Amino acid sequence: MLTIAIIRQERDQLVEDYKRRNLDVAELLDQVLELDELRRATQKDLDGLLAQSNEISKKIGELFKSGQHEEGNALRKESAGDKDAIAALKDQMNATEEQITQVLYQIPNRPHSSVPQGKSDEDNEEINRHGDIPSLYAGAVPHWDLASKYNLIDFELGVKITGAGFPVYRGKGARLQRALINFFLDEARDAGYEEFIPPHLVNQASGIGTGQLPDKEGQMYHAVADDLYLIPTAEVPLTNIFRDVILRKEDFPIKLCGYTPCFRREAGSYGKDVRGLNRLHQFDKVEIVQLQHPELSYSTLDQMVAHVQGLLKKLNLPYRTLRLCGGDLGFAAALTFDLEVFSAAQKRWLEVSSVSNFETFQTNRLKCRFKNKEGKTELAHSLNGSALALPRILAALLENNQFEGGIRIPEVLVPYCGFDTIEG
């Protein structure tokens, strides 16, 4: 969330920057500034009235102390209306501050200067590619057929139990899923991330803190009776560990990881883009999160991207790295790199990770600050990345490693799952 100080100081530059998101924020910024002027004027009136009230209270006390009770009672009666006026000004202050907050909630993060201009994912900038795209045998099939043939995933049973987008993993499919989770967690641990097992439901304040609410309210599952939300990613509970926390400069970097199921209502409808594991309402993911000093957050972003690339290399999956354009950039992100793997049977790229620097957008909402060397408080920077989301990784592994008699398991996963091939 933008700070009012930045809006006041850099209003015109902000208007230009947001054009890379294809947004005109001039009206929203001016609305914030007008409301802030009202808030400041109200604050001035309130401060003056409070000072006057304190002086009168002091004078009343002196009158009673000197035995002038009649004069003291008269002055007390005369000033009785000040309490109502003070209460009214406080109510006006609270209402104005709430209005400011609601307007600020409508403004996405300021895009980093390196974010390319563009309107959709077709305008994203490819940074690099790694690995060879495999050539499959003539009878190769997509992962949903492989899952059925080898009894790895039962999509129809998931529909029976819950609905579309909730697959049931079974047998070696379940073991391979668990192997990937443990592999990703071990790799994160070896990279210095502390593992957490967070709650899978969060309160509204947590959703607001990381920017899912109110922006993505319709995409989250809401347990209305308890006013709790099922998490769309472990980023939400992990980052909220530091809500209302003041850190020390020497605490950086703070590195967390966690495996959770993820729940998203926007799974889509029909077609190959959403078939099988391509898009789900419930899926598993290992998330990495960092809190970092502002001066180091972009070098940290590069390190996090390299970590995800290392996982894909170890799984021997061909991948490419994309810098997201302004039109495809997430609401809370200042800069995002997507990593996509090539699905040989589907003959297309599948997004498996987004790694983002949010700068102060989340930490301003969270009030996550640190003491700088002068002893003043500053907002920390927050970053997160998928390391990795499992469904499309599993889809690409099954498809790219299939042969006429079965599916080969990447060597790095064999110690985790206990088998090197899947055969029927």
C-alpha positions, -999 to +999 in steps of 0.1 A: +000+000+000+013+034-009+022+058+019+005+093+020+040+108+023+051+092-011+018+103-027+023+139-015+060+140-026+058+121-059+022+125-071+031+133-108+057+106-110+033+081-096+008+089-123+035+083-150+047+051-133+012+035-132+008+040-169+030+009-172+002-009-155-022+007-180-039+025-151-048+062-146-045+067-108-046+105-109-081+107-095-075+082-067-042+099-057-060+133-056-088+118-036-062+106-010-046+140-009-079+158-004-090+135+023-056+139+040-059+177+039-093+172+057-077+149+082-049+173+089-074+202+093-095+181+116-064+171+136-055+208+140-090+216+153-089+186+176-055+195+190-066+231+196-098+220+214-079+194+235-054+221+245-082+245+254-100+217+274-068+209+293-063+246+302-100+248+314-096+216+334-065+230+350-083+263+359-113+244+373-089+224+395-073+256+408-106+272+415-118+242+436-084+241+454-088+277+464-123+272+477-140+290+448-166+261+443-193+283+427-169+297+401-155+262+394-189+247+389-199+275+366-168+271+345-173+233+344-209+239+332-197+264+306-172+240+291-194+209+291-200+213+254-163+209+247-165+171+254-191+167+228-172+187+203-140+167+210-159+134+205-174+147+173-139+156+159-125+122+169-154+105+151-147+127+120-110+118+122-117+081+124-141+083+095-117+103+073-088+079+081-111+050+071-120+067+039-083+072+031-075+035+038-104+024+015-091+045-013-055+033-008-068-003-009-079+003-045-044+013-057-020-016-067+017-015-060+039+009-079+056-010-107+094-012-105+113+008-132+123-024-150+087-036-155+081-036-193+051-020-209+024-044-219-013-053-216-013-091-212+009-122-207+017-121-244+038-090-236+059-105-209+096-104-215+115-137-218+148-135-198+163-169-205+157-205-213+173-237-200+172-273-210+162-293-241+126-299-250+122-337-250+111-356-281+084-381-271+076-414-288+047-415-313+021-427-288+028-402-261-002-388-242-010-359-219-008-363-181-045-368-175-044-400-197-012-411-179-028-405-145-057-427-155-036-454-172-013-459-142-038-452-114-020-421-102-048-395-100-085-400-100-102-368-113-137-383-114-135-394-078-126-359-068-157-347-086-178-372-067-164-362-033-162-324-038-164-312-074-142-303-104-108-290-095-103-313-065-083-344-077-076-375-056-040-387-057-035-424-051-008-450-050+024-440-066+008-407-076+003-398-039+039-410-031+053-389-059+034-359-047+048-364-012+083-369-026+081-335-044+069-317-013+098-332+008+123-325-019+113-289-021+113-284+016+147-300+020+161-278-007+146-247+010+161-258+043+195-262+028+192-227+014+187-213+049+149-211+051+132-220+084+103-243+079+069-235+093+036-253+094+011-224+094-027-225+097-047-231+065-073-205+074-067-169+082-086-139+095-095-108+075-066-088+089-042-114+075-058-113+041-056-075+041-020-075+053-007-093+022-030-077-003-054-106-010-082-086+005-101-067-006-086-071-041-092-109-045-121-114-021-142-132-047-113-156-055-109-168-019-130-194-001-148-178+028-160-196+059-187-171+066-198-184+100-164-178+115-153-150+091-122-169+081-106-174+047-089-206+033-054-196+022-046-192-015-009-196-007+013-200+024+026-165+017-004-152+036+001-168+070+039-168+068+042-131+060+016-122+087+039-137+113+055-102+112+024-081+113+028-053+139+064-063+145+094-040+148+126-058+136+163-050+141+185-043+111+206-073+121+176-096+118+178-095+080+174-116+060+145-134+075+139-165+055+108-187+059+093-216+040+062-237+043+042-264+026+004-260+025-025-269+004-038-238-015-074-230-022-086-208-051-121-203-065-110-190-099-101-223-114-117-215-148-141-235-169-134-257-199-107-265-224-071-279-225-058-249-204-078-261-174-078-298-180-063-323-156-038-306-133-034-275-153-058-254-131-072-266-098-093-253-069-071-271-044-034-278-049-002-282-029+027-258-029+059-250-011+064-213-006+095-193+002+092-159+019+118-133+029+117-101+049+147-080+038+164-046+042+152-023+014+188-018+001+191-056-005+157-067-016+164-067-054+196-088-051+175-111-028+149-113-056+176-125-080+187-151-054+152-164-050+147-167-087+180-186-089+168-210-061+137-219-081+157-223-113+180-247-094+150-269-084+139-271-121+174-280-132+176-308-106+143-321-119+156-319-154+127-299-166+132-274-195+121-240-183+121-203-192+121-172-171+098-143-178+097-107-165+060-098-162+048-067-180+027-040-163-006-055-176+002-090-162+017-078-129-001-089-097-019-063-076+007-064-047+039-069-067+064-043-077+083-068-099+076-104-107+095-132-125+075-162-137+091-195-144+074-219-168+082-255-177+076-270-211+049-297-212+060-320-241+027-338-245+007-307-244+033-288-264+031-256-244+046-237-215+031-241-180+036-215-153+050-232-121+063-203-101+060-166-095+088-148-076+080-113-065+093-083-047+065-064-030+089-037-016+069-019+011+034-026-003+027-055+022+048-042+051+030-009+051-003-028+055+013-051+081+031-023+099+063-045+097+092-021+104+128-022+115+151+002+133+177+017+110+212+027+122+199+062+132+173+044+155+144+055+133+118+031+121+115+021+084+093-003+065+110-036+056+106-051+021+088-084+016+094-110-011+079-144-019+081-172-044+066-206-053+093-232-048+073-249-062+037-253-070+031-290-075+003-296-101+020-284-133+054-297-121+038-332-117+021-328-151+053-319-169+073-347-150+047-373-161+045-362-197+082-354-203+095-387-188+070-411-204+082-440-225+063-468-242+063-490-211+059-464-183+073-432-168+108-426-155+113-408-122+139-380-120+170-393-102+168-367-075+133-378-065+141-416-063+153-415-026+121-396-017+096-418-034+113-452-033+109-461-070+125-451-102+098-460-127+060-462-129+049-491-150+015-507-156 
